[in-house]
Amino acid sequence: MKFEQYLDASRIIDLKSASFDGALRELILACNLHNSVPIEQIASIIMEHEETATMCIGNGVAVPHTRLNVNIPITLAFGRCKNGLFFNAPNEYKDVRYIMLMLSSNGDPLYLRTLTNIVHTLQNNVIVDSFNRSHSFDALQEKVLMVFAPKKKTGLRESSENVNKFFLEEAYKLAHASACSTVLLLGNSNLDGVDLQEIFDDTKVVIATPRPAEIDTMAANVHIISPLLNSNSTHWLYEFRNAVLLGLAKKVIKHNEKVCCVGSNAQGDILDTLFIIDVKQEFCSIFTSETQFLVESIKPEVLERVLSIASEISMEGREGKPVGCLFVIGDMDKIREFSKPLVLNPFFGYGEKERNILNPFMDETVKEFSMIDGAFVIRGDGIIESAGTLISTPNHNIVMPSGFGARHAAAASISWAAECVAIVVSESTHRVTLFQNGQMLPLVKKS
């Protein structure tokens, strides 16, 4: 699955309208869906949402989106507005220079995943700056297609493809000799032209990539997960541990497996690292039962999203300063017994759709509220119940190793008392640590 399935040159346009409403209609028209649903109906749905929650993501970019009660594939359109837009709302619309519209049917399971990938891509300053430098329309169109629907490269890219194919063939031999039932590929290595099903035969392959939409494979033995990967990290164990953890949560990796981990260095796309993880030995202390990692009330994609946001906070901080925070995920009936508000709840009164952690437009809100003392409390299905929450478990005192403070102690105790997952971002070390069953598992360390 690649973005080229959703976007082509005909849906990249220079916008003529000076208003957000008019620009939106131009993009809808470019999608050529008028035989399925009227343009005015689509525009009305998006504008109604825009009145209550902005779809601007910063960086001079807006990503309006909606799901429709019609059977259509995910459809994208991209427009440039050189002079900004007028809209009866916050002034940030005047700074918008690019709009990417995303439409999909209500039942499309890839909707949130694709939206998240688009938002994260367009929050990249380097990518947006490349659009800014494309003064002619043809140059812009070429740059947008290069970002969202890249063509296969030759030369050095072909060379790395051959090296990676050889490396994977050798990895298969080692995995087979070491009784590994799963091979984990980590990072953004060049896998173009590499037939994973042919190389690994009946061995299970898990690809961990922050851009799953760019992986093009339908092989039955290949699974894709999407942890946050720190492209500058030199701490390989943390990166692989994060990926294995999400594989466990999604049940594509089992508790009694050995995993052959393969990755590439931070500076290139050539595979050069290989080692083996015994899952049971590495993770057994945090399992909820002998065979189950997560409690049933927590959706794997919720854990994945919270870990991603926590990792970003640990690496970026807030307003140039390091930030420490705590996320508690699980059954509210159990968590409520050990928690109470420290401040007025900033999420009170909002609908569940608006405060769902899986919504990529929640990222900045969560990061902003991360500076408030207290914990984020999140239901297992992703609904944020509160921020600024005091965690108190007086009957479950857990002794922490030297160097860990009150936030880590609260995370360990609530994970034991309420049978939930707690994730801590350390303000002093920038480390992200997961707690379950009172046990800790370091996952991310800032380089």
Secondary structure, DSSP 8 states (H G I E B T S, - for coil): --GGGT--GGGEEE---SBHHHHHHHHHHHHT-TTTS-HHHHHHHHHHHHTTS--EEETTEE--EEEESS----EEEEEE-TT--B-SS-GGGGG--EEEEEEEETT-TTHHHHHHHHHHHHT-HHHHHHHHT--SHHHHHHHHHHHHS-----THHHHHHHHHHHHHHHHHHHHHHTT-SEEEEESS---TT--HHHHHTTSEEEEE-S-GGG-----TTEEEE-----TT---HHHHHHHHHHHHHHTTSS-TT-EEEEEEE-TT-SSEEEEEEEEHHHHHGGG-SSSS-SS-TTS-HHHHHHHHHHHHHHHHH-BTTB---EEEEEE-HHHHGGGEEESS--TTTT--TTTTBTTSGGGHHHHHHHTTSSSEEEEETTSBEEEEEEEE--TT------TT--HHHHHHHHHHHHTT-EEEEE-TTT--EEEEETTEEEEEE---
